[in-house]
Amino acid sequence: MVVVVLAASAVAEAILRLHDIGDPPVFLAHPEYGFLMRPNQSASTWGIRFQINGVGLRGRDFAEFKPAGVRRIAFLGDSVTYGGGKVADHGLFVTLVARQLERSTGEPVEAVNISAPGWGIGNIAAYVRCAGLHDADVVVWTIPEDDFRRSQTVLGDYPTFPRKRCPLRVGSVLISRLAMLRRRFRRPTIYPVAEGAARVLRQNIQIVQQLAAELVAQGKPIVVILLPPKDGYPGTGDVEEFRAALAGSSVPFVDVAPRVVDSPECFLDRQHLSVTGHKVTADIISSFLLSLLQVRHGGIRN
């Protein structure tokens, strides 16, 4: 029996390695913004290998200060912006927007993907205040409906996020599945109910307004992108509150709902975008940025 189990495990391990599955990124806790990926690692959760750079963000390494003549855009977000393990780097809207703006303006554009799976609005704002925007000129903050009432999170909220690399792919997959089962029986804390949820919603709106005001005061234009779930916004009125607050604060925003709602090909699940969804979202963001920031003489003018 032991021999059979060992043989089956060996076969499973070989299959997982052949398809490069079960090698997720390792996470580190942080006292200010909750957590982030460990710097300088290569990962492949679902067969698409990607890099975590020297500052713990998904994507290639970049210079501390952007080169002269380069436009750098900071994309803020959660797992949707991060892209997960089923969309390659070149297919993320983060990457696509940079390439589209380069073609439209004739100027080099760099994208910095400031995001992590499981982050809430509070985590994102805390990261920006703690680590900055990595010399970005423009900020694009994507806020999915899932973030409206999400509290600031810590690494302990996500038992599926590994704290150290497992030497065996079979072990990594098994640990992840067991952690998911444990989480189903644990009372969730990142989405409060009733009065607590309404309070978190108001707090999150205030956080977005305050950070946007700070960035504008620093001369950094910010654009907010609202992203619905696959079947559209629930009838809670949350998105209307966000829209009204952004409009009242003169924060430019665009809701991509008209282009993606009831388009299942744009989603991998209820909230996360597919390759097609990233492409559609990139088209919307690129067009919005070009219109907002104004194209003059082949370049983007702040």
RAPE-V776223 format. One record per helix or strand of 2 or more residues. SS is the DSSP state (2 for helix, 1 for strand). FROM is the first residue (numbers start at 0). TO is the last residue. If there is no record, write none. Layout:
# RAPE-V776223
ss = (SS,SS)
from = (FROM,FROM)
to = (TO,TO)
This chain:
# RAPE-V776223
ss = (2,1,1,1,1,1,1,2,2,2,1,2,1,2,2,2,2,1,2,1,2,2,2,1,1)
from = (1,20,26,33,40,49,70,78,88,92,108,120,137,144,154,168,193,220,237,252,256,263,274,294,298)
to = (17,22,29,36,45,51,76,81,90,104,114,130,143,146,156,183,216,226,247,254,259,265,292,295,299)
